[in-house]
């Protein structure tokens, strides 16, 4: 009876090939398919993402301080309003902030500080000052929220 011995080179080639197939795809690269449980859920219809909406809801300019958004409505007729919303732009009560002021700066005139008050509905801060005819006028909007004072200077709308 004759015994057939496999050549060592052929056997080693087979082992190396098998190891290559087993280890294929085990590098540092990311997997081609992300498991569903690990993927972030997509927002459902009508749901917004934090900081995804900076459109004015009241005709003003939307600004933010951390997760707190606020919309400033400056009127050239001297009427001013400030509305507060959360990170996804849900309305917050005006009492979210305190000590809200608008200080109007006009060229060649003293600054006009206007202390705003919470409106009757409790949804915004309102105040009235002198009409603003200076095209280069700016307003400093200031308030305190969560015990921290904040201010920002904004141009008047044209």
Residue pairs with C-beta under 8 A, 6 or more apart in sequence:
43 49
48 88
48 89
49 88
50 67
50 87
50 88
51 64
51 67
51 87
52 88
53 88
53 89
54 62
54 64
54 69
55 62
56 62
56 71
56 73
57 71
57 83
57 85
57 89
58 71
58 73
58 81
58 83
58 124
59 73
60 71
60 72
60 73
60 74
60 81
60 83
61 71
61 72
61 74
61 154
61 157
62 69
62 70
62 71
63 69
63 70
63 71
63 72
63 141
63 152
63 154
64 70
65 145
65 150
65 152
67 86
67 87
68 84
68 85
68 86
68 87
68 92
68 96
68 145
69 84
69 85
69 86
69 87
69 89
70 82
70 83
70 84
70 85
70 97
70 141
70 143
71 82
71 83
71 85
72 80
72 81
72 82
72 102
72 139
72 141
72 154
73 80
73 81
73 82
73 83
74 80
74 102
74 132
74 139
74 154
74 156
74 157
75 132
76 131
76 132
76 133
76 156
76 157
77 131
78 128
78 129
78 130
78 131
78 132
79 126
79 127
79 128
80 102
80 114
80 116
80 126
80 127
80 128
80 129
80 139
81 116
81 119
81 124
81 125
81 126
81 127
82 94
82 97
82 100
82 102
82 116
82 124
82 125
82 141
82 143
83 91
83 94
83 123
83 124
83 125
84 91
84 92
84 93
84 94
84 96
84 97
84 145
85 91
85 92
86 92
91 123
93 122
93 123
94 118
94 119
94 122
94 123
94 124
94 125
95 118
95 122
96 145
97 125
97 143
97 144
97 145
98 143
98 144
98 145
99 142
99 143
99 144
99 149
100 115
100 116
100 125
100 141
100 142
100 143
101 113
101 114
101 115
101 116
101 127
101 140
101 141
101 142
101 143
102 113
102 114
102 116
102 127
102 129
102 139
102 140
102 141
102 142
103 111
103 112
103 113
103 114
103 139
103 140
103 142
104 111
104 112
104 114
104 129
104 130
104 132
104 137
104 138
104 139
104 156
105 111
105 137
105 138
105 139
105 140
105 153
106 112
106 132
106 134
106 137
107 134
107 136
107 137
109 134
112 129
112 130
114 127
114 128
114 129
115 127
116 125
116 126
116 127
117 125
117 126
117 127
118 124
118 125
118 126
119 125
119 126
125 143
132 156
134 156
135 156
135 158
136 155
137 155
137 156
138 153
138 154
138 155
138 156
139 153
139 154
139 155
139 156
140 151
140 152
140 153
141 151
141 152
141 153
141 154
142 149
142 150
142 151
143 149
143 150
143 151
144 150
